[in-house]
Amino acid sequence: MSDDSVFLRTLYIEEQGSMLRIENERFRVTHGKDAEESELIEIPSIKVGQIVIFGACMITPAALRHCLTQNTPIVLLSQQGKYYSRIESTDDVNIALERLQFERSSDETFLLECSRNFVRAKLHNSSVLLKRHAEKSENLRLNKAIADIHLLEKALERAETIDAVRGYEGQGAAVYFSVFQGLFESGTFTFKLRVRRPPTDPVNAMLSFGYSMLFNNICSMARLHRLHPYVGFLHADKPQHPALISDLIEEFRTLIDGLVVGIINKQLIGPHEFTTVRHDDGSPKGCYLSDESRKTYIREFENLMHRETTHTATGYQVSYRRCLDLQVGEFALYLKGEKPYMPYLRR
């Protein structure tokens, strides 16, 4: 694609009560009022590909208008990182491609083949991450999990229904997360079960926050490739759920898993750097990164997006962010029947 905006910087606005402004083609993020106003960041707007706003932060009408006219999406999250919505222009739509996407989503043969590809990559990439740690560990459970995932990969190729494919995906996730704590090199963090909405412990909080950030990146790329985010194939369509993005993220989830393991093993964030929200009876309602630990996490996420990998379909050595975009582009070509789909497989 000729549009390179997805490879520009993401502007994160986290300081509660801050204001995003646009002045002389430059974004300014300020905090406070009048004489007490302080500038948090200033950056040329041409360098910003998307804006992510956490919690109670504000944006001036002029800045909002600029983002809409320049196709700079604004992602709205809670202070803890829960996704709320996106503000973006709807002018740039490819009706023919979206119509084809709707038609393909009703084609049982295409649906099955497409879903197999997504789950095949997820299972493969899960086993690769486990192998990397099993090679330097004496944890026999890791090797058993790897073998079990390989069996699921073989069974997947014989799946004849979309429900069977979804079943193998679920079994693979259960096996994978049952040994996930075995990747930690110290006992400072514990992990028993993947809990999503809301996360109830620090490890789940980091996984959910990372998946959300990855989700937003892929959503921006899908829009640039003129795909409809809400028409999926592996994941069933339902209100307020961008099913296609949930499909496309499956191949890349282990990037976040590895990021979380790295943060834990390098002790970049400690188990005390989280905020637990509780019910009236004192039981945990949700666990979230603190303001400071979220900044550390975002820094590590952006470092990850700039690392290089080999894009499977093209063989190019590219950054992970570029790899995400290339893979969305591969899917668009597959959707149009121009080439077979080759999922991203980690080495």
Secondary structure as the mmCIF struct_conf table of DSSP 4:
data_model
#
loop_
_struct_conf.conf_type_id
_struct_conf.id
_struct_conf.beg_label_comp_id
_struct_conf.beg_label_asym_id
_struct_conf.beg_label_seq_id
_struct_conf.end_label_comp_id
_struct_conf.end_label_asym_id
_struct_conf.end_label_seq_id
HELX_RH_3T_P HELX_RH_3T_P1 SER A 5 PHE A 7
BEND BEND1 LEU A 8 LEU A 8
STRN STRN1 ARG A 9 ILE A 13
BEND BEND2 GLU A 15 GLU A 15
TURN_TY1_P TURN_TY1_P1 GLN A 16 GLY A 17
STRN STRN2 MET A 19 GLU A 23
TURN_TY1_P TURN_TY1_P2 ASN A 24 GLU A 25
STRN STRN3 ARG A 26 HIS A 31
BEND BEND3 GLY A 32 LYS A 33
HELX_RH_3T_P HELX_RH_3T_P2 ASP A 34 GLU A 36
STRN STRN4 SER A 38 PRO A 44
HELX_RH_3T_P HELX_RH_3T_P3 SER A 45 LYS A 47
STRN STRN5 VAL A 48 PHE A 54
BEND BEND4 GLY A 55 ALA A 56
STRN STRN6 MET A 58 ILE A 59
HELX_RH_AL_P HELX_RH_AL_P1 PRO A 61 THR A 69
TURN_TY1_P TURN_TY1_P3 GLN A 70 ASN A 71
STRN STRN7 ILE A 74 LEU A 77
TURN_TY1_P TURN_TY1_P4 GLN A 79 GLN A 80
STRN STRN8 TYR A 83 ILE A 87
HELX_RH_AL_P HELX_RH_AL_P2 ILE A 95 ARG A 104
TURN_TY1_P TURN_TY1_P5 SER A 105 SER A 106
HELX_RH_AL_P HELX_RH_AL_P3 GLU A 108 ALA A 134
TURN_TY1_P TURN_TY1_P6 GLU A 135 LYS A 136
HELX_RH_AL_P HELX_RH_AL_P4 LEU A 140 LEU A 156
TURN_TY1_P TURN_TY1_P7 GLU A 157 ARG A 158
BEND BEND5 THR A 161 THR A 161
HELX_RH_AL_P HELX_RH_AL_P5 ILE A 162 SER A 178
TURN_TY1_P TURN_TY1_P8 VAL A 179 VAL A 179
HELX_RH_3T_P HELX_RH_3T_P4 PHE A 180 LEU A 183
BEND BEND6 GLU A 185 PHE A 189
BEND BEND7 LEU A 193 LEU A 193
BEND BEND8 ARG A 197 PRO A 198
BEND BEND9 ASP A 201 ASP A 201
HELX_RH_AL_P HELX_RH_AL_P6 PRO A 202 LEU A 224
TURN_TY1_P TURN_TY1_P9 HIS A 225 ARG A 226
TURN_TY1_P TURN_TY1_P10 PRO A 229 TYR A 230
BEND BEND10 PHE A 233 HIS A 235
HELX_LH_PP_P HELX_LH_PP_P1 ALA A 236 ASP A 237
TURN_TY1_P TURN_TY1_P11 PRO A 239 GLN A 240
HELX_RH_AL_P HELX_RH_AL_P7 ALA A 243 ILE A 249
HELX_RH_3T_P HELX_RH_3T_P5 GLU A 250 PHE A 252
HELX_RH_AL_P HELX_RH_AL_P8 ARG A 253 ASN A 265
TURN_TY1_P TURN_TY1_P12 LYS A 266 GLN A 267
BEND BEND11 LEU A 268 ILE A 269
TURN_TY1_P TURN_TY1_P13 PRO A 271 HIS A 272
BEND BEND12 GLU A 273 GLU A 273
STRN STRN9 PHE A 274 ARG A 278
TURN_TY1_P TURN_TY1_P14 ASP A 280 ASP A 281
BEND BEND13 GLY A 282 GLY A 282
STRN STRN10 PRO A 284 LEU A 289
HELX_RH_AL_P HELX_RH_AL_P9 ASP A 291 HIS A 306
BEND BEND14 ARG A 307 ARG A 307
STRN STRN11 GLU A 308 THR A 310
TURN_TY1_P TURN_TY1_P15 THR A 312 THR A 314
STRN STRN12 GLN A 317 SER A 319
HELX_RH_AL_P HELX_RH_AL_P10 TYR A 320 LEU A 335
TURN_TY1_P TURN_TY1_P16 LYS A 336 GLY A 337
BEND BEND15 GLU A 338 LYS A 339
#
